[in-house]
Amino acid sequence: MKKIAILGAGSWGTALAIVLVRSRQRHRVSLWAHDSDLAELLRRERVNSTYLPDHKLDEQVEITSDVADAMDGAQIVVGAMPSAFARTVYTAARVCWHRDITIVSATKGLEPATHARMSQVILDVLGEDAALRTAVLSGPSFAAEVARGEPTAVVVAGRPILELARVSGRHYIDPASEAQAEFAGPGFRLYTNDDVLGVELAGAMKNVIAIAAGVCGGLGLGSNSLAALITRGLAEMSRLAGKLGAKPETLKGLAGLGDLVLTCTGALSRNRHVGIQLGKGRSLQEILGEMKMVAEGVETASALMDLASEAQIELPITEQVHAILREGKSPAAAIREVMERPAKSE
């Protein structure tokens, strides 16, 4: 029986704790919360009323606010913290680390200060051995629906098998296949992938397009606008990801198109919610002040603009989202500017 430690007790970390109890494999599961008061509440009530209400945690899930306790004896560690805090959390976990731990990064976003993907943060903090044993989990997966046991398909990506064999020698672990085997359950299906770069970029970029989709909704625009936004948003995501080295098919799969459609259309999307409120004329500060959970796209927009500049790629939708978020541009003016761009072929 493997022990799996989940670092992050937000909605996604809590949902994954529920998934792992239901999975086909038997596990010991520990859930780490940064906030000691939240950890105590979870131990007492077994419900995360702050981030995932109405979903009970099994009594076998160990809950702690001590990273060392959470990781003691763990063979798999799941990173489910917001991207802005990933470096701090992995740094705190470093003293407990050993080279046989498999990491499953479930954070969708880029580090705001450095624009680093989460696998790059893991490499920086924990070193090459940890990076070789890292898998990235992404795809269309609202936490509440996963916790309810609704059928969900996601992707888990690790380095290519031949690369792992070459770098690690004969005795290597395929982290993506390990995660696939350990996490799979009646309502949770995982597909493996070897494009870590593409999966991580897609998981970050779709959040920005979802803000734009929300803006369209807040302005009262209809299905024509949303369909165009999703289609051109995917084209924009594919251009940047391809220039940075991702595989085109990744953007057409669960991590790309699948998660983009979910985040742009689903009522549970935090990024779409931010966009809707912006479209209605509310300020970003006011919107974020009311939210308990992080909308990763708010910080990711700036990071993508910098990456696009370095790669010399145009991201017209992201550019307008960034202008709305950081320059106070009106949503109506942003939509108009996108529509009035020079005509071109698809």
C-alpha positions in Angstrom: 0.0 0.0 0.0 1.6 3.3 -1.1 1.3 6.5 0.9 0.4 9.5 -1.2 0.8 13.0 0.2 -1.2 15.9 -1.2 0.4 19.3 -0.7 -2.5 21.8 -0.9 -5.9 21.6 0.6 -7.8 23.8 -1.7 -10.7 22.5 -3.9 -8.5 20.5 -6.2 -6.3 19.0 -3.5 -9.3 18.0 -1.5 -11.0 16.5 -4.6 -7.9 14.4 -5.3 -7.9 13.1 -1.8 -11.4 11.9 -2.4 -10.4 10.4 -5.7 -7.5 8.5 -4.3 -9.6 6.9 -1.6 -12.0 5.6 -4.4 -9.2 4.5 -6.7 -8.6 0.9 -7.7 -5.4 0.8 -5.7 -5.4 1.0 -1.9 -3.5 4.0 -0.5 -2.6 5.8 2.7 -3.5 9.4 1.9 -2.3 12.5 3.7 -3.6 16.0 3.0 -1.5 19.0 3.9 -3.1 22.4 4.5 -0.9 25.5 4.9 -3.5 27.0 7.3 -3.5 25.2 10.6 -7.0 26.4 11.3 -8.2 24.8 8.1 -6.4 21.6 9.0 -8.1 21.5 12.3 -11.5 22.2 10.7 -10.9 19.3 8.2 -9.9 16.9 11.0 -13.0 17.8 13.0 -15.7 18.1 10.4 -14.2 16.1 7.5 -15.6 18.6 5.1 -13.7 21.4 3.4 -16.5 24.0 3.8 -14.1 26.8 2.6 -13.1 25.3 -0.7 -15.2 22.2 -1.5 -18.4 22.2 0.6 -20.8 19.2 0.6 -18.1 16.6 -0.1 -17.0 14.5 2.9 -13.4 13.3 3.3 -13.0 9.7 4.3 -11.9 9.1 7.8 -8.7 7.4 6.5 -7.4 10.6 5.0 -4.7 12.0 7.3 -4.9 15.8 7.6 -2.0 18.0 8.9 -0.5 21.4 8.6 3.0 20.0 9.0 4.8 19.2 5.7 7.1 16.7 7.4 4.1 14.8 8.9 2.3 14.8 5.5 5.4 13.5 3.7 6.6 10.9 6.2 6.8 7.6 4.4 5.2 9.0 1.2 6.1 7.3 -2.1 4.1 9.8 -4.2 3.7 13.6 -3.5 1.0 15.6 -5.3 1.5 19.3 -5.8 -1.9 20.9 -5.7 -1.0 24.4 -4.5 -1.5 27.7 -6.4 1.4 28.4 -8.8 2.4 31.5 -6.9 3.2 29.4 -3.8 4.7 26.3 -5.5 8.3 27.3 -5.0 7.8 28.1 -1.3 5.9 24.8 -0.7 8.5 22.6 -2.5 11.3 24.4 -0.7 9.6 23.6 2.6 9.3 20.0 1.5 12.9 19.7 0.4 14.2 18.7 3.8 11.9 15.6 3.7 12.7 14.6 0.2 14.3 11.4 -1.0 15.2 10.4 -4.5 12.6 7.6 -4.8 9.6 9.9 -4.4 7.4 10.4 -7.5 5.9 13.9 -7.9 2.5 14.5 -9.6 2.2 18.2 -10.3 -1.5 19.1 -10.4 -1.1 22.9 -10.5 -2.2 24.7 -13.7 -0.3 27.9 -14.0 3.0 29.6 -14.4 5.1 31.1 -11.6 4.2 34.8 -11.7 7.7 36.2 -10.9 9.7 33.9 -13.3 7.1 32.6 -15.8 8.4 29.1 -15.0 6.3 26.1 -15.5 5.8 23.9 -12.4 8.1 21.2 -13.6 10.8 23.9 -14.0 10.2 25.0 -10.4 10.5 21.4 -9.2 13.8 21.1 -11.1 15.1 24.4 -9.6 14.1 23.5 -6.0 14.5 19.7 -5.9 17.0 18.9 -8.6 17.3 16.6 -11.6 16.4 13.3 -9.8 13.1 14.8 -8.7 12.5 16.3 -12.2 13.0 12.8 -13.8 10.3 11.4 -11.5 7.8 14.2 -12.1 4.4 13.7 -13.9 2.1 16.6 -14.8 -1.7 16.1 -14.3 -4.0 18.3 -16.3 -7.2 18.3 -18.4 -10.9 19.2 -18.0 -11.6 18.6 -14.4 -13.8 20.8 -12.1 -13.0 19.7 -8.6 -16.6 19.6 -7.4 -17.6 17.2 -10.3 -14.6 15.0 -9.7 -15.5 14.8 -6.0 -19.0 13.8 -6.9 -17.6 10.9 -8.9 -18.8 12.2 -12.3 -17.0 10.6 -15.2 -13.8 12.6 -15.8 -10.9 12.1 -18.2 -7.5 13.8 -17.7 -4.0 13.5 -19.0 -0.8 12.8 -17.1 2.4 13.6 -18.8 6.0 12.6 -18.0 9.3 12.7 -19.9 9.5 10.3 -22.9 10.5 6.7 -22.0 13.6 6.7 -24.1 14.8 9.9 -22.4 14.1 8.5 -19.0 16.0 5.3 -19.9 19.0 7.3 -21.3 19.3 9.7 -18.3 18.5 7.3 -15.5 20.1 4.1 -16.8 18.3 0.7 -16.8 16.5 1.2 -13.5 14.0 4.0 -14.2 10.5 4.8 -13.2 7.9 6.1 -15.6 6.1 8.6 -13.4 3.2 9.1 -15.8 2.4 5.4 -16.0 2.7 5.1 -12.2 0.3 8.0 -11.7 -2.1 6.5 -14.2 -2.1 3.2 -12.3 -2.4 4.7 -8.8 -5.1 7.4 -9.5 -7.4 5.5 -11.8 -10.9 4.8 -10.5 -14.5 4.2 -11.5 -15.1 7.9 -12.5 -11.5 9.0 -13.1 -9.7 8.0 -16.3 -6.2 9.0 -17.1 -4.4 9.1 -20.4 -0.6 9.2 -20.5 1.4 11.7 -22.6 5.1 12.5 -23.0 4.7 16.2 -23.8 5.2 17.8 -20.4 5.9 21.2 -22.0 2.6 21.2 -24.0 0.5 19.9 -21.2 1.8 22.6 -18.8 1.5 25.4 -21.3 -2.0 24.4 -22.3 -3.1 24.2 -18.6 -1.9 27.8 -18.1 -2.9 29.4 -21.3 -6.5 28.2 -21.3 -7.2 30.2 -18.1 -6.5 33.5 -19.9 -8.8 32.6 -22.8 -11.5 31.7 -20.2 -11.3 35.2 -18.8 -12.0 36.5 -22.3 -14.9 34.1 -22.6 -16.3 35.4 -19.4 -15.9 39.0 -20.6 -18.0 38.1 -23.6 -20.7 36.7 -21.3 -20.6 39.7 -19.0 -21.1 42.0 -22.1 -24.2 40.0 -23.0 -22.7 38.5 -26.2 -24.0 35.2 -27.4 -23.0 31.8 -28.8 -21.4 33.2 -32.0 -18.9 35.2 -30.0 -18.1 32.4 -27.7 -17.5 29.9 -30.5 -15.2 32.3 -32.3 -13.4 33.1 -29.0 -12.8 29.4 -28.2 -11.6 28.6 -31.8 -9.3 31.5 -32.1 -8.1 31.1 -28.5 -7.1 27.5 -29.4 -5.2 28.8 -32.4 -3.4 31.4 -30.2 -2.5 28.7 -27.7 -1.2 26.4 -30.4 1.0 29.1 -31.9 2.8 29.9 -28.7 3.0 26.3 -27.5 4.3 25.2 -30.9 7.0 27.9 -31.1 8.2 26.9 -27.6 8.5 23.3 -28.6 5.2 21.6 -27.7 3.6 18.9 -29.8 0.5 20.1 -31.9 -1.5 17.1 -30.9 -1.3 18.0 -27.3 -3.2 21.2 -27.9 -5.9 19.2 -29.6 -6.3 16.8 -26.7 -7.6 16.9 -23.1 -5.0 19.3 -21.8 -5.7 21.8 -24.6 -9.1 21.7 -26.4 -10.8 19.7 -23.6 -9.8 22.0 -20.8 -10.3 25.1 -22.9 -13.9 24.2 -23.7 -14.6 23.4 -20.0 -13.1 26.5 -18.6 -14.7 28.8 -21.2 -18.2 27.4 -20.8 -18.5 25.9 -17.3 -20.3 27.7 -14.5 -17.7 26.5 -12.0 -14.8 28.2 -13.8 -13.1 30.8 -11.6 -11.4 32.4 -14.5 -14.6 32.7 -16.5 -16.3 34.2 -13.4 -13.6 36.9 -13.2 -14.2 37.7 -16.9 -18.0 37.9 -16.5 -17.6 40.4 -13.6 -15.2 42.4 -15.6 -17.6 42.5 -18.5 -20.3 43.8 -16.2 -18.0 46.7 -15.3 -16.7 45.7 -11.9 -13.0 46.3 -11.0 -10.5 43.5 -10.8 -9.6 44.4 -7.2 -13.3 44.2 -6.1 -13.8 40.8 -7.9 -10.7 39.2 -6.4 -11.5 40.6 -3.0 -14.6 38.5 -2.9 -13.1 35.2 -4.1 -11.8 32.5 -1.8 -10.0 30.6 -4.5 -7.3 31.7 -7.0 -8.1 32.5 -10.6 -4.7 31.5 -12.2 -5.4 33.4 -15.4 -5.1 36.8 -13.8 -1.4 36.4 -13.2 -0.7 34.2 -16.2 -1.8 36.8 -18.7 1.3 38.9 -17.9 3.6 35.9 -18.1 2.2 34.9 -21.5 2.7 38.4 -22.8 6.4 38.2 -21.9 6.8 34.7 -23.4 5.1 35.8 -26.6 7.4 38.8 -26.8 10.5 36.6 -26.4 9.1 34.1 -29.0 7.9 36.9 -31.4 4.4 35.5 -31.5 1.2 37.5 -31.7 -1.4 36.7 -29.0 -4.3 39.2 -29.8 -6.8 37.7 -27.3 -4.3 37.4 -24.5 -3.1 41.0 -25.3 -6.6 42.4 -24.8 -7.1 40.4 -21.6 -3.9 41.7 -20.2 -4.9 45.3 -21.2 -8.2 44.8 -19.3 -6.6 43.4 -16.2 -3.5 45.6 -16.0 -4.2 48.8 -17.9 -7.9 49.3 -17.1 -9.0 49.0 -20.7 -12.8 48.7 -21.1 -14.0 45.2 -22.1 -16.1 46.7 -25.0 -13.0 48.5 -26.4 -11.0 45.3 -26.1 -13.6 43.3 -28.1 -13.8 46.0 -30.7 -10.0 46.0 -31.2 -9.8 42.2 -31.7 -12.6 42.4 -34.3 -11.0 45.3 -36.1 -7.6 43.7 -36.6 -6.4 43.4 -40.3 -8.1 40.7 -42.3 -6.2 37.5 -42.8 -6.6 33.9 -43.8 -7.4 31.2 -41.3 
